[in-house]
Amino acid sequence: MFLDHPTISATNSQTEPDRIERLNRVYGYALALADQDGCAAFVDKVTQLHDHKGTLIVFWHDAPTDAEKAYWASAWASKVGDGSTSVEHEF
């Protein structure tokens, strides 16, 4: 069992708690995509997820691959995410 999940935060999360809920769904979605592709290292590389006014910011331990970035883009653009392509990566 994996227990070292990333920190999840959002701008205005106290007044808009649905932002944290959305990030949890997006996290699961991205993990499922990585798992389906056999990308086992993916789960260990992410340190934090942050929703800043509709922009997903993903913080990494190590530089992500293009495929790993694409998991987040797909998840954020989906109906469980924000429905946009506004994703940034920090490492």
CNS distance restraints for C-alpha pairs under 8 A (distance, minus, plus):
assign (resid   4 and name CA) (resid  44 and name CA) 7.88 0.50 0.50
assign (resid   5 and name CA) (resid  43 and name CA) 7.96 0.50 0.50
assign (resid   5 and name CA) (resid  47 and name CA) 7.53 0.50 0.50
assign (resid   6 and name CA) (resid  46 and name CA) 6.16 0.50 0.50
assign (resid   6 and name CA) (resid  47 and name CA) 4.55 0.50 0.50
assign (resid   6 and name CA) (resid  48 and name CA) 4.64 0.50 0.50
assign (resid   6 and name CA) (resid  49 and name CA) 6.76 0.50 0.50
assign (resid   7 and name CA) (resid  47 and name CA) 6.41 0.50 0.50
assign (resid   7 and name CA) (resid  48 and name CA) 4.53 0.50 0.50
assign (resid   7 and name CA) (resid  49 and name CA) 6.25 0.50 0.50
assign (resid   8 and name CA) (resid  20 and name CA) 6.92 0.50 0.50
assign (resid   8 and name CA) (resid  23 and name CA) 7.03 0.50 0.50
assign (resid   8 and name CA) (resid  24 and name CA) 7.71 0.50 0.50
assign (resid   8 and name CA) (resid  48 and name CA) 5.83 0.50 0.50
assign (resid   8 and name CA) (resid  49 and name CA) 4.92 0.50 0.50
assign (resid   8 and name CA) (resid  50 and name CA) 5.96 0.50 0.50
assign (resid   9 and name CA) (resid  13 and name CA) 7.28 0.50 0.50
assign (resid   9 and name CA) (resid  20 and name CA) 6.51 0.50 0.50
assign (resid   9 and name CA) (resid  48 and name CA) 7.82 0.50 0.50
assign (resid   9 and name CA) (resid  49 and name CA) 6.35 0.50 0.50
assign (resid   9 and name CA) (resid  50 and name CA) 4.81 0.50 0.50
assign (resid   9 and name CA) (resid  51 and name CA) 6.57 0.50 0.50
assign (resid  10 and name CA) (resid  19 and name CA) 6.29 0.50 0.50
assign (resid  10 and name CA) (resid  20 and name CA) 6.41 0.50 0.50
assign (resid  10 and name CA) (resid  50 and name CA) 5.16 0.50 0.50
assign (resid  10 and name CA) (resid  51 and name CA) 4.48 0.50 0.50
assign (resid  10 and name CA) (resid  52 and name CA) 5.97 0.50 0.50
assign (resid  10 and name CA) (resid  53 and name CA) 7.97 0.50 0.50
assign (resid  11 and name CA) (resid  50 and name CA) 7.75 0.50 0.50
assign (resid  11 and name CA) (resid  51 and name CA) 6.25 0.50 0.50
assign (resid  11 and name CA) (resid  52 and name CA) 5.25 0.50 0.50
assign (resid  11 and name CA) (resid  53 and name CA) 6.36 0.50 0.50
assign (resid  12 and name CA) (resid  16 and name CA) 5.84 0.50 0.50
assign (resid  12 and name CA) (resid  17 and name CA) 7.97 0.50 0.50
assign (resid  13 and name CA) (resid  17 and name CA) 4.90 0.50 0.50
assign (resid  13 and name CA) (resid  18 and name CA) 7.54 0.50 0.50
assign (resid  13 and name CA) (resid  19 and name CA) 6.17 0.50 0.50
assign (resid  13 and name CA) (resid  20 and name CA) 6.66 0.50 0.50
assign (resid  17 and name CA) (resid  21 and name CA) 6.85 0.50 0.50
assign (resid  18 and name CA) (resid  22 and name CA) 6.07 0.50 0.50
assign (resid  19 and name CA) (resid  23 and name CA) 6.32 0.50 0.50
assign (resid  19 and name CA) (resid  51 and name CA) 7.09 0.50 0.50
assign (resid  20 and name CA) (resid  24 and name CA) 6.30 0.50 0.50
assign (resid  21 and name CA) (resid  25 and name CA) 6.43 0.50 0.50
assign (resid  22 and name CA) (resid  26 and name CA) 6.17 0.50 0.50
assign (resid  22 and name CA) (resid  80 and name CA) 6.62 0.50 0.50
assign (resid  22 and name CA) (resid  81 and name CA) 6.02 0.50 0.50
assign (resid  22 and name CA) (resid  82 and name CA) 7.87 0.50 0.50
assign (resid  23 and name CA) (resid  27 and name CA) 5.96 0.50 0.50
assign (resid  23 and name CA) (resid  49 and name CA) 7.30 0.50 0.50
assign (resid  23 and name CA) (resid  50 and name CA) 7.78 0.50 0.50
assign (resid  23 and name CA) (resid  51 and name CA) 7.38 0.50 0.50
assign (resid  23 and name CA) (resid  81 and name CA) 7.32 0.50 0.50
assign (resid  24 and name CA) (resid  28 and name CA) 6.36 0.50 0.50
assign (resid  25 and name CA) (resid  29 and name CA) 6.19 0.50 0.50
assign (resid  25 and name CA) (resid  80 and name CA) 6.31 0.50 0.50
assign (resid  25 and name CA) (resid  81 and name CA) 7.27 0.50 0.50
assign (resid  26 and name CA) (resid  30 and name CA) 6.12 0.50 0.50
assign (resid  26 and name CA) (resid  72 and name CA) 7.66 0.50 0.50
assign (resid  26 and name CA) (resid  75 and name CA) 5.36 0.50 0.50
assign (resid  26 and name CA) (resid  76 and name CA) 6.26 0.50 0.50
assign (resid  26 and name CA) (resid  80 and name CA) 6.47 0.50 0.50
assign (resid  26 and name CA) (resid  81 and name CA) 5.69 0.50 0.50
assign (resid  27 and name CA) (resid  31 and name CA) 6.16 0.50 0.50
assign (resid  27 and name CA) (resid  75 and name CA) 7.77 0.50 0.50
assign (resid  28 and name CA) (resid  32 and name CA) 6.11 0.50 0.50
assign (resid  29 and name CA) (resid  33 and name CA) 6.38 0.50 0.50
assign (resid  29 and name CA) (resid  75 and name CA) 5.69 0.50 0.50
assign (resid  30 and name CA) (resid  34 and name CA) 6.27 0.50 0.50
assign (resid  30 and name CA) (resid  71 and name CA) 5.05 0.50 0.50
assign (resid  30 and name CA) (resid  72 and name CA) 5.62 0.50 0.50
assign (resid  30 and name CA) (resid  74 and name CA) 7.61 0.50 0.50
assign (resid  30 and name CA) (resid  75 and name CA) 5.63 0.50 0.50
assign (resid  31 and name CA) (resid  35 and name CA) 6.00 0.50 0.50
assign (resid  31 and name CA) (resid  42 and name CA) 7.60 0.50 0.50
assign (resid  31 and name CA) (resid  43 and name CA) 6.83 0.50 0.50
assign (resid  31 and name CA) (resid  71 and name CA) 7.86 0.50 0.50
assign (resid  32 and name CA) (resid  36 and name CA) 6.03 0.50 0.50
assign (resid  33 and name CA) (resid  37 and name CA) 6.36 0.50 0.50
assign (resid  33 and name CA) (resid  71 and name CA) 6.14 0.50 0.50
assign (resid  34 and name CA) (resid  38 and name CA) 6.24 0.50 0.50
assign (resid  34 and name CA) (resid  39 and name CA) 5.02 0.50 0.50
assign (resid  34 and name CA) (resid  40 and name CA) 7.15 0.50 0.50
assign (resid  34 and name CA) (resid  42 and name CA) 6.63 0.50 0.50
assign (resid  34 and name CA) (resid  68 and name CA) 7.29 0.50 0.50
assign (resid  34 and name CA) (resid  71 and name CA) 6.76 0.50 0.50
assign (resid  35 and name CA) (resid  39 and name CA) 5.65 0.50 0.50
assign (resid  35 and name CA) (resid  40 and name CA) 6.41 0.50 0.50
assign (resid  41 and name CA) (resid  45 and name CA) 6.72 0.50 0.50
assign (resid  42 and name CA) (resid  46 and name CA) 7.18 0.50 0.50
assign (resid  42 and name CA) (resid  68 and name CA) 6.97 0.50 0.50
assign (resid  45 and name CA) (resid  60 and name CA) 5.49 0.50 0.50
assign (resid  45 and name CA) (resid  61 and name CA) 5.12 0.50 0.50
assign (resid  45 and name CA) (resid  62 and name CA) 5.88 0.50 0.50
assign (resid  45 and name CA) (resid  64 and name CA) 7.73 0.50 0.50
assign (resid  46 and name CA) (resid  58 and name CA) 7.10 0.50 0.50
assign (resid  46 and name CA) (resid  59 and name CA) 5.93 0.50 0.50
assign (resid  46 and name CA) (resid  60 and name CA) 4.50 0.50 0.50
assign (resid  46 and name CA) (resid  61 and name CA) 6.11 0.50 0.50
assign (resid  47 and name CA) (resid  58 and name CA) 7.81 0.50 0.50
assign (resid  47 and name CA) (resid  59 and name CA) 5.49 0.50 0.50
assign (resid  47 and name CA) (resid  60 and name CA) 5.40 0.50 0.50
assign (resid  47 and name CA) (resid  61 and name CA) 6.26 0.50 0.50
assign (resid  48 and name CA) (resid  58 and name CA) 6.05 0.50 0.50
assign (resid  48 and name CA) (resid  59 and name CA) 5.00 0.50 0.50
assign (resid  48 and name CA) (resid  60 and name CA) 7.22 0.50 0.50
assign (resid  49 and name CA) (resid  56 and name CA) 7.07 0.50 0.50
assign (resid  49 and name CA) (resid  57 and name CA) 5.82 0.50 0.50
assign (resid  49 and name CA) (resid  58 and name CA) 4.86 0.50 0.50
assign (resid  49 and name CA) (resid  59 and name CA) 6.33 0.50 0.50
assign (resid  50 and name CA) (resid  56 and name CA) 5.84 0.50 0.50
assign (resid  50 and name CA) (resid  57 and name CA) 5.08 0.50 0.50
assign (resid  50 and name CA) (resid  58 and name CA) 6.62 0.50 0.50
assign (resid  51 and name CA) (resid  55 and name CA) 5.55 0.50 0.50
assign (resid  51 and name CA) (resid  56 and name CA) 4.76 0.50 0.50
assign (resid  51 and name CA) (resid  57 and name CA) 6.27 0.50 0.50
assign (resid  52 and name CA) (resid  56 and name CA) 6.46 0.50 0.50
assign (resid  52 and name CA) (resid  57 and name CA) 7.25 0.50 0.50
assign (resid  54 and name CA) (resid  82 and name CA) 6.62 0.50 0.50
assign (resid  54 and name CA) (resid  86 and name CA) 7.28 0.50 0.50
assign (resid  55 and name CA) (resid  86 and name CA) 4.99 0.50 0.50
assign (resid  55 and name CA) (resid  87 and name CA) 5.67 0.50 0.50
assign (resid  55 and name CA) (resid  88 and name CA) 7.28 0.50 0.50
assign (resid  56 and name CA) (resid  76 and name CA) 7.27 0.50 0.50
assign (resid  56 and name CA) (resid  86 and name CA) 6.35 0.50 0.50
assign (resid  56 and name CA) (resid  87 and name CA) 4.69 0.50 0.50
assign (resid  56 and name CA) (resid  88 and name CA) 6.20 0.50 0.50
assign (resid  57 and name CA) (resid  87 and name CA) 5.86 0.50 0.50
assign (resid  57 and name CA) (resid  88 and name CA) 4.76 0.50 0.50
assign (resid  57 and name CA) (resid  89 and name CA) 5.73 0.50 0.50
assign (resid  57 and name CA) (resid  90 and name CA) 7.20 0.50 0.50
assign (resid  58 and name CA) (resid  87 and name CA) 7.56 0.50 0.50
assign (resid  58 and name CA) (resid  88 and name CA) 6.28 0.50 0.50
assign (resid  58 and name CA) (resid  89 and name CA) 4.88 0.50 0.50
assign (resid  58 and name CA) (resid  90 and name CA) 6.15 0.50 0.50
assign (resid  59 and name CA) (resid  89 and name CA) 5.96 0.50 0.50
assign (resid  59 and name CA) (resid  90 and name CA) 4.71 0.50 0.50
assign (resid  59 and name CA) (resid  91 and name CA) 5.74 0.50 0.50
assign (resid  60 and name CA) (resid  64 and name CA) 7.14 0.50 0.50
assign (resid  60 and name CA) (resid  89 and name CA) 7.43 0.50 0.50
assign (resid  60 and name CA) (resid  90 and name CA) 6.16 0.50 0.50
assign (resid  60 and name CA) (resid  91 and name CA) 4.82 0.50 0.50
assign (resid  61 and name CA) (resid  91 and name CA) 6.19 0.50 0.50
assign (resid  62 and name CA) (resid  91 and name CA) 6.40 0.50 0.50
assign (resid  63 and name CA) (resid  91 and name CA) 6.06 0.50 0.50
assign (resid  64 and name CA) (resid  68 and name CA) 5.75 0.50 0.50
assign (resid  64 and name CA) (resid  69 and name CA) 6.40 0.50 0.50
assign (resid  65 and name CA) (resid  69 and name CA) 6.37 0.50 0.50
assign (resid  66 and name CA) (resid  70 and name CA) 6.17 0.50 0.50
assign (resid  67 and name CA) (resid  71 and name CA) 6.48 0.50 0.50
assign (resid  68 and name CA) (resid  72 and name CA) 6.99 0.50 0.50
assign (resid  69 and name CA) (resid  73 and name CA) 6.38 0.50 0.50
assign (resid  69 and name CA) (resid  89 and name CA) 7.85 0.50 0.50
assign (resid  70 and name CA) (resid  74 and name CA) 6.04 0.50 0.50
assign (resid  71 and name CA) (resid  75 and name CA) 6.17 0.50 0.50
assign (resid  72 and name CA) (resid  76 and name CA) 5.96 0.50 0.50
assign (resid  72 and name CA) (resid  87 and name CA) 7.42 0.50 0.50
assign (resid  73 and name CA) (resid  77 and name CA) 6.04 0.50 0.50
assign (resid  73 and name CA) (resid  85 and name CA) 6.09 0.50 0.50
assign (resid  73 and name CA) (resid  86 and name CA) 7.85 0.50 0.50
assign (resid  73 and name CA) (resid  87 and name CA) 6.35 0.50 0.50
assign (resid  74 and name CA) (resid  78 and name CA) 6.13 0.50 0.50
assign (resid  75 and name CA) (resid  80 and name CA) 7.30 0.50 0.50
assign (resid  75 and name CA) (resid  81 and name CA) 6.02 0.50 0.50
assign (resid  76 and name CA) (resid  80 and name CA) 7.40 0.50 0.50
assign (resid  76 and name CA) (resid  81 and name CA) 4.33 0.50 0.50
assign (resid  76 and name CA) (resid  82 and name CA) 5.47 0.50 0.50
assign (resid  76 and name CA) (resid  83 and name CA) 6.11 0.50 0.50
assign (resid  76 and name CA) (resid  84 and name CA) 6.39 0.50 0.50
assign (resid  76 and name CA) (resid  85 and name CA) 6.71 0.50 0.50
assign (resid  76 and name CA) (resid  86 and name CA) 7.84 0.50 0.50
assign (resid  76 and name CA) (resid  87 and name CA) 7.49 0.50 0.50
assign (resid  77 and name CA) (resid  81 and name CA) 5.87 0.50 0.50
assign (resid  77 and name CA) (resid  82 and name CA) 5.98 0.50 0.50
assign (resid  77 and name CA) (resid  83 and name CA) 4.05 0.50 0.50
assign (resid  77 and name CA) (resid  84 and name CA) 4.64 0.50 0.50
assign (resid  77 and name CA) (resid  85 and name CA) 5.54 0.50 0.50
assign (resid  78 and name CA) (resid  82 and name CA) 6.96 0.50 0.50
assign (resid  78 and name CA) (resid  83 and name CA) 5.27 0.50 0.50
assign (resid  78 and name CA) (resid  84 and name CA) 7.84 0.50 0.50
assign (resid  79 and name CA) (resid  83 and name CA) 5.82 0.50 0.50
